[in-house]
């Protein structure tokens, strides 16, 4: 495995139903099916949707799912809402009726107290990997340690439709260190359409406000360095990097400036620390990686 593959494989969970894309179900499913046939399909992760829309998804996906069970099965991440018992029943029913053609193997839960989260987690089938959305500020150690003890992962918001929705690089750097210290893996969601931090429109509207958006290469590099013990100050510098040329791939490593991360370290970071990110666009990250010469 070369360095780009180790870092980027199955990186992007497709969330086309959500803003700013906010596609209808049929269009989102068709887009995901097309991405699965593209040369960059190796970068594509799960289809993300709320559990309450599973019946709608099943109707839209029926023409696109593999005909034979076990042949290129679609993987799905569901968002569990305010009625986790009902959502879990929908998940079980879907998996039972789509066995081998599509499978829900990830559940993403809303933030809450440790007690609330534990009650929701207790309802989930053991076969599901669980993520719990966590705040980026405050003392995260009790919650992150509780998640790690249950082999549950954290989910962090890295953007939104307003500039205020994007956490400061320093806060994101402290989150990475907190995850390292708690032994808790995580995924990110929102605002990571671009490889390198830069100023961009925050939505697709013609009059969209602009703001700094985090780069997913910045985040991946910072996560790999955090896992290796780097301090908050260095991680913040990585997250603030705006020069694409500061990030370099070769066959054996991924580098930020003078810091070189081996392919083996990248693979371990992706498998056990930063597990990917959700994006309402798959084509944008791919197109920018290609335009910058990373693909």
C-alpha positions in Angstrom: 0.0 0.0 0.0 1.4 3.4 -1.0 1.0 6.5 1.2 -2.0 8.1 -0.7 -3.9 4.8 -0.5 -3.1 4.4 3.2 -4.3 7.9 4.1 -7.3 8.3 1.8 -8.8 4.8 1.4 -12.6 4.8 2.3 -12.1 8.3 3.7 -15.3 10.0 2.7 -18.7 9.0 4.0 -21.2 10.4 1.5 -23.8 12.7 3.1 -25.5 14.2 0.1 -28.8 14.4 1.9 -27.4 17.0 4.3 -26.7 20.7 3.8 -25.3 22.5 2.0 -26.0 20.0 -0.8 -29.3 18.8 0.7 -30.2 16.6 -2.2 -33.4 14.6 -2.4 -33.2 10.9 -1.7 -33.3 9.7 -5.3 -30.6 12.1 -6.4 -28.3 11.3 -3.5 -28.6 7.6 -4.0 -27.9 8.0 -7.7 -24.9 10.1 -7.0 -23.6 7.5 -4.5 -24.1 4.7 -7.0 -22.2 6.7 -9.6 -19.3 7.4 -7.2 -19.1 3.7 -6.5 -18.4 3.1 -10.2 -15.8 5.9 -10.5 -12.0 5.4 -10.6 -11.9 7.0 -7.1 -14.4 4.6 -5.6 -11.6 3.4 -3.3 -11.8 6.7 -1.4 -15.6 6.3 -0.8 -17.0 5.2 2.5 -20.6 4.7 3.6 -23.9 6.3 2.6 -25.1 8.4 5.6 -28.8 9.0 6.3 -31.2 9.3 9.3 -32.7 6.1 10.5 -36.2 7.5 10.1 -35.6 7.7 6.3 -34.6 4.1 5.8 -37.8 3.1 4.1 -37.4 6.0 1.6 -33.8 5.0 1.0 -34.8 1.3 0.4 -37.2 2.4 -2.4 -34.6 4.7 -4.0 -31.7 2.3 -3.7 -33.6 -0.8 -5.0 -32.5 -0.4 -8.7 -28.9 0.2 -7.7 -28.1 -2.4 -5.1 -26.2 -5.5 -6.2 -28.4 -8.4 -7.5 -26.4 -11.1 -5.7 -26.0 -11.1 -1.9 -22.4 -10.6 -0.8 -21.4 -9.0 -4.1 -20.0 -5.5 -3.4 -22.5 -4.9 -0.6 -23.4 -1.2 0.1 -22.4 -0.1 3.6 -24.6 2.5 5.4 -24.2 4.7 8.4 -27.5 5.7 10.2 -28.1 8.7 12.4 -30.1 7.6 15.5 -32.4 10.3 16.7 -34.5 11.2 19.7 -36.3 7.8 19.8 -33.4 5.3 19.7 -35.6 2.3 20.3 -37.7 3.0 17.2 -34.6 3.7 15.1 -33.0 0.5 16.2 -36.1 -1.4 15.2 -35.9 0.2 11.8 -32.2 -0.7 11.5 -32.9 -4.4 12.4 -35.7 -4.6 9.9 -33.6 -3.1 7.1 -30.6 -5.4 7.7 -32.9 -8.3 7.8 -34.6 -7.5 4.5 -31.4 -6.5 2.7 -28.9 -9.1 3.9 -25.9 -9.3 1.7 -27.0 -6.4 -0.6 -26.9 -3.5 1.8 -26.0 -3.4 5.5 -26.1 -0.8 8.2 -23.0 -1.4 10.2 -22.6 2.1 11.8 -24.9 4.1 14.1 -24.2 7.8 14.9 -25.8 9.2 18.1 -26.5 12.7 19.2 -24.6 14.3 22.0 -25.7 14.0 25.6 -24.6 13.2 29.1 -22.6 10.0 29.7 -25.8 8.4 31.3 -28.0 9.4 28.2 -25.4 8.1 25.8 -25.0 4.8 27.7 -28.7 4.2 27.6 -28.8 4.7 23.9 -25.7 2.6 23.3 -27.3 -0.3 25.3 -30.1 -0.5 22.7 -27.8 -1.0 19.7 -27.0 -4.4 18.3 -23.5 -5.5 19.1 -22.8 -5.7 15.4 -23.0 -2.0 15.0 -20.0 0.3 15.3 -21.2 3.4 17.2 -20.2 7.0 17.1 -21.3 9.7 19.5 -21.2 13.4 18.7 -19.1 15.3 21.2 -18.6 19.0 21.9 -15.3 20.4 21.0 -14.9 22.6 24.1 -14.7 21.9 27.8 -13.3 18.9 29.7 -13.8 16.0 27.2 -11.8 13.4 29.1 -14.7 11.8 31.1 -16.9 11.4 28.0 -14.1 10.3 25.7 -12.8 7.8 28.2 -16.3 6.4 28.7 -16.7 6.0 24.9 -13.3 4.3 24.6 -14.2 1.9 27.4 -17.2 0.8 25.3 -15.2 0.6 22.0 -17.3 3.5 20.8 -16.0 6.3 18.7 -16.4 10.1 18.9 -17.8 12.3 16.2 -16.7 15.9 15.9 -18.2 18.8 13.9 -15.6 20.6 11.8 -17.9 23.1 10.1 -21.3 24.2 9.0 -23.1 26.9 7.1 -21.8 29.8 9.1 -18.2 30.9 10.0 -19.0 30.4 13.7 -19.7 26.7 13.0 -16.0 26.1 12.2 -14.0 25.4 15.4 -10.8 27.3 15.8 -7.6 25.3 14.9 -6.5 25.5 18.5 -9.7 23.9 19.7 -9.4 21.2 17.1 -5.8 20.6 18.1 -6.8 20.2 21.8 -9.5 17.8 20.7 -7.0 15.6 18.9 -4.8 15.5 22.0 -7.8 14.7 24.2 -8.7 11.8 21.9 -5.1 10.5 22.1 -5.0 10.7 25.8 -8.4 8.9 26.2 -7.6 6.3 23.6 -10.7 7.3 21.6 -10.9 7.1 17.8 -13.1 9.6 16.0 -14.6 10.7 12.7 -15.3 14.3 11.6 -18.3 15.8 9.8 -19.2 19.0 8.0 -17.0 21.6 6.3 -14.2 19.3 5.0 -14.8 19.7 1.2 -11.2 20.9 0.5 -7.8 19.3 1.0 -6.1 22.3 2.5 -7.3 25.1 4.7 -8.4 28.2 2.8 -11.1 30.8 2.5 -14.2 29.5 0.7 -17.9 30.2 0.3 -19.7 28.3 3.1 -22.6 27.1 0.9 -23.6 26.8 -2.7 -25.8 29.8 -2.6 -24.8 32.7 -4.9 -24.8 35.1 -1.9 -23.1 32.6 0.5 -20.9 34.1 3.3 -17.2 33.2 3.1 -14.9 31.9 5.8 -11.9 29.7 6.5 -12.7 26.0 6.0 -10.5 23.3 7.5 -8.6 21.1 5.1 -8.9 17.4 5.4 -5.2 16.9 4.6 -4.5 19.3 7.5 -6.7 17.3 9.8 -5.3 13.9 8.7 -1.7 15.1 9.1 -2.4 16.6 12.5 -4.2 13.4 13.6 -1.2 11.3 12.6 1.2 13.6 14.4 -1.1 13.7 17.5 -1.1 10.0 17.6 2.7 10.1 17.6 2.8 12.4 20.6 3.0 15.9 19.0 2.1 18.8 21.3 -1.0 21.1 20.8 1.1 23.9 19.4 2.5 21.9 16.5 -0.9 20.4 15.8 -2.4 23.9 15.6 0.3 24.9 13.2 -0.5 22.0 10.9 -4.3 22.8 11.1 -3.5 26.5 10.1 -1.4 25.6 7.1 -2.7 27.2 3.9 0.1 26.3 1.5 -0.8 23.1 -0.5 2.9 22.6 -1.3 3.5 22.0 2.5 1.8 18.6 2.1 3.7 16.1 0.1 3.2 12.4 -0.8 5.7 9.9 -1.9 5.4 6.2 -2.2 6.5 5.6 1.4 5.3 8.6 3.4 3.2 11.7 3.7 4.9 14.9 4.9 4.0 18.2 6.3 7.0 20.6 6.0 9.9 18.7 7.6 7.6 16.2 9.5 7.5 12.9 7.7 4.8 10.3 8.5 5.5 6.7 7.2 2.9 4.7 5.3 2.7 2.3 8.2 1.9 5.1 10.6 -0.7 6.5 8.2 -2.4 3.1 8.0 -2.4 2.8 11.8 -3.8 6.3 12.1 -6.6 5.6 9.7 -7.5 2.2 11.2 -7.4 3.2 14.8 -7.6 7.0 15.3 -9.1 9.2 12.6 -11.6 6.9 10.8 -12.8 9.3 8.1 -15.2 12.2 7.6 -18.7 12.9 6.4 -19.2 15.2 3.4 -22.2 16.2 1.3 -19.9 16.1 -1.7 -17.6 13.4 -2.8 -16.7 14.9 -6.2 -15.4 18.2 -4.7 -12.7 16.5 -2.5 -11.7 14.2 -5.3 -11.5 17.0 -7.9 -9.4 19.2 -5.7 -7.0 16.4 -4.8 -6.6 15.8 -8.5 -6.1 19.5 -9.4 -3.4 19.7 -6.7 -1.6 16.7 -8.0 -2.3 14.4 -5.1 -4.1 11.8 -7.3 
